[in-house]
Amino acid sequence: MIVRTLAEAERGERRVLSKGWESTRLLLKNDAMGFSFHITTIYAGAELTMHYQHHLESVYCISGEGQIEDLGEGRIHPITPGTLYALDKHDKHILRATTEMKMACVFNPPLHGREVHNAQGAYELTDAAAE
């Protein structure tokens, strides 16, 4: 059984800071669950263009407000507490935070720890993630 607290994870190596966001990775590849689970904060005013070419992601908004723009379909969807979106087709998108947003995120394949977005807005598929 794995038991962790968000507060404990935020004080250690599981907290990753980047431009416009931070993510605390509660479950990672080495936890052997088949997915990773993160609590991510998107800072107010952030506009993040992302394209997870190697990962599928599901996101649940815990708090805050913003929007997600599907760049393939050209549609914009509001994000408010209780909204879930799933990038089931490696969807290229822009996430915009009107206010600070707290999000619960699941990635498959799981991340291994310290990843940040590359120039295309993706996480690289590392040997550790591909295992």
GUFIPA-384906 format. One record per atom (N, C-alpha, C, O): x negated, y, z. Coordinates in steps of 0.2 Angstrom, whole numbers, plus 2048, in hexadecimal, padded with zeros to 3 digits. Each point is the difference from the previous one (the first is absolute). Layout:
N
XYZ/...
END
This chain:
131
7FC7FA800/804806800/7FC806800/7FA801803/8088047F9/7FC806800/804806803/8068007FF/7F7803806/804806803/7FB806800/7FB7FF803/8088067FB/7FC8077FF/805805802/8068007FE/7F7806804/804806801/7FD8057FB/7FA8007FE/80B8047FF/7FE8057FC/7FB805803/7FB8027FD/806800809/7FB804804/7F97FD800/7FB8047FF/8057F6803/7F97FD800/7FD8007F9/7FA801800/8097FD7FB/7FE8007F9/7FE8077FE/7FB8007FC/808805806/7FE8077FE/7FA802803/7FD8057FD/8017F8808/7F9802803/7FA7FC7FD/7FB802803/8067FA7F9/7FB7FC7FD/7FF8007F9/8028057FD/7FA7F6800/7FF8007F9/8067FF7FC/7FF8007F9/8067FE809/8067FF7FC/8048067FE/8048007FC/7FA806807/8028067FD/7FC8037FB/7FA801801/8098007F9/7FC8037FA/8038077FE/806801800/7F6804800/8028067FE/7FE8027F9/7FA7FE7FD/80A8057FF/7FF8027F9/8038077FF/804803804/7FB8007F6/8038067FE/8087FF7FF/8027FD7FC/802807809/8078007FF/8037FA805/806800800/7F67FC802/8047FA804/7FB7FD805/7FA8017FF/8087FB805/7FD7FB804/8047FA801/806800800/7F67FB801/8037F9801/7FD7FC805/7FA7FF801/80A7FE804/7FE7FC805/8027F97FE/8067FE7FF/7F57FD7FF/8017FA7FE/8017FB805/7FB7FE803/80B8007FF/8027FB805/7FE7F97FF/7FE7FC804/8048027F5/7FE7F97FE/7FC8017FA/8018047FB/7F97F8804/7FC8007FA/7FF7F97FE/8027FB803/7FA8057F8/7FE7F97FC/7FE7FB805/8027FA800/7F9808805/7FD7FB804/8057FE806/7FF7FB804/8078087FC/8067FD804/8037FA7FD/8047FD804/7FB8027F6/8037FA7FD/8077FF800/8037FB801/80180B7FE/8078007FF/8028007F9/8067FF7FE/7F68027FD/8028017F9/8028077FE/8018017FA/7FF80380A/8018077FF/7FD805805/7FE7FD805/8028097FA/7FD805805/806805801/8048017FC/7FC80180B/805804802/7FD806803/7FB800804/8078067FA/7FD807802/806805802/8057FF7FE/7F9805807/804806801/7FC8067FE/7FA801802/8098027F9/7FD8057FC/803807801/806800800/7F6805801/803807801/7FE8047FA/7FA8007FE/80B8037FE/7FF8047FB/801807802/805802803/7F58027FD/800807802/8058047FD/8018007F9/80280580A/8058057FD/7FC8037FA/7FB803801/8097FE7FA/7FD8037FA/7FC7FC7FB/7FE8027FB/8007F8808/7FC7FC7FB/8047FE7FA/8067FF800/7F68007FB/8037FD7F9/7FB7FB7FE/7FA8027FE/8077F8802/7FC7FA7FF/8027FD7FA/8057FD7FF/7F78037FB/8017FC7FA/7FD7F9801/7FA7FF802/80A7FC7FE/7FD7F9801/8037FB7FB/8058017FD/7F67FA802/8027FB7FB/7FD7F9803/7FA7FF7FE/8097FD806/7FD7FA803/8007FB7FA/8057FC800/7F68037FD/7FF7FC7FA/7FF7F9802/8017FB7FC/7FD80480A/7FE7F9803/8047FE806/7FF7FA802/80580A800/8047FF806/8088017FF/8018057FC/8037F7807/807802801/801803807/7FC7FE805/8088077FB/801804807/807801801/8048017FB/7FE7FE80B/807802803/7FF805805/7FC7FF805/8088067FB/7FF806805/807801803/8058017FC/7FB80080A/806802804/7FF807804/7FB800804/8098057FB/7FF806803/803800807/8067FF801/7F6802804/802800807/802807802/805801803/7F78047FA/802807802/7FD8057FB/7FB7FE7FC/808808803/7FE8057FC/8048007F9/8047FC7FF/7FA8097FD/8048007F9/7FB8027FB/7FB803800/8077FA7FA/7FC8017FA/8037FD7FA/806800800/7F67FF7FB/8037FD7FA/7FB7FB7FC/7FA801801/8087FB7FB/7FC7FC7FC/8028007F9/8068007FE/7F58027FE/8028007F9/7FD7FA7FC/7FA7FF800/80A7FE7FD/7FE7FA7FB/7FE8037FA/8048027FC/7F67FD803/7FD8037F9/8017FC7FA/8008037FB/8027F7806/8027FC7FA/8078027FE/8028007FA/80380180B/8078017FE/801807800/8068037FD/7F6801806/801808801/806801805/802806800/7FF7F6804/805801805/7FD802807/7FB7FE802/809807802/7FD802806/8067FD805/806801800/7F77FC806/8047FE805/7FF803807/7FA800801/80B802802/7FE803807/7FE7FB805/8027FA7FF/7FA808805/7FD7FB806/802803806/7FE806802/8067F7802/802802807/8007FA804/7FF7FA7FE/801807809/8007FA804/8057FB7FF/8068027FE/7F87F8801/8057FA7FE/7FF7FE7F9/8037FB7FE/7F98097FE/7FF7FE7F9/7FB7FB7FF/7FA801803/8077FA7F9/7FB7FC7FE/7FF8007F9/8048017FC/7F57FF801/7FF7FF7F9/7FB7FB800/7FB7FF804/8057FD7F6/7FB7FB7FF/7FE8017F9/8038017FB/7F67FF804/7FC8017FA/7FF7F97FD/7FB7FD800/80B8007FE/8007F97FD/7FD7FF7F9/7FF7FA7FE/80080B7FF/7FD8007F9/7F98047FF/7FF8027FB/7FE7FE80B/7FA804800/8018077FE/7FC8037FC/80A800806/8028067FD/7FC806802/7FE801805/8008037F5/7FC806801/805805803/8058017FD/7F9803808/805804804/7FC806803/7FA800801/80A805801/7FE806804/804800806/806800800/7F6800806/804801806/7FF807803/7FA802800/80B801801/800807803/803800807/8057FE801/7F7805803/803801807/802807801/7FC805800/80A7FC802/803807801/7FE801808/7FE806801/8037F5803/7FE801807/7FB7FA801/8007FB7FC/7FD80480A/7FC7FA801/8047FA800/805800803/7F97FB7FA/8047FA7FF/7FC7FA803/7FA7FF7FF/8097FD805/7FE7FA803/8037FA7FC/806800800/7F67FC7FE/8027FB7FB/7FD7F9803/7FA7FF802/80A7FC7FD/7FE7F9802/7FF7FD7F9/8047FF7FC/7F67FE802/7FE7FE7FA/7FD7F9800/7FD7FE805/8057FE7F6/7FE7F9800/7FD7FF7F9/8028027FB/7F87FB805/7FC7FF7F9/7FF7F97FF/7FE7FC805/8028027F5/7FF7F97FD/7FC8017FA/8038037FB/7F77FA804/7FC7FD805/7FE804806/8008067FF/7FF7F8807/7FE804805/7F98047FF/7FC7FD7FD/804809806/7FA803801/7FB7FD805/8037FD804/7F78057FB/7FB7FD805/7FE805805/7FD7FE805/8048087FA/7FF805806/7FF8077FE/805804802/7F67FE7FB/7FE8077FF/8028037F9/7FD8067FF/8077F77FD/8018037FA/803806800/804802804/7FA8027F7/8048077FE/8018007F8/7FD7FC7FD/807808801/8028007F9/7FA8027FC/7FC804801/8037F97F9/7FB8017FB/8038067FB/805803802/7F77FF7F9/8028057FC/8077FF7FC/8038057FF/7FF7F5801/8077FF7FD/8057FF805/8067FF7FE/7F9802808/805800805/8017F9803/8067FF802/7F57FC7FD/8017F9801/7FB7FE806/7FB804801/8067F7802/7FB7FC804/7FD7FB7FB/8037FD7FC/7F7803805/7FC7FB7FC/8027F9802/8017FF806/7FF7FC7F6/8007F9802/7F97FD801/7FD7FF7FB/80280180B/7F97FE802/8007F8801/8057FD800/7F5800800/7FF7F9801/8047FE807/8037FB800/7FC809805/8047FF806/8078007FF/8047FC804/7FF8087F8/8078007FF/8037FA7FB/8057FE801/7F68007FB/8027FB7FB/8007F9803/8037FC7FD/7F9803808/8007F9803/8067FD802/8007FA802/
END
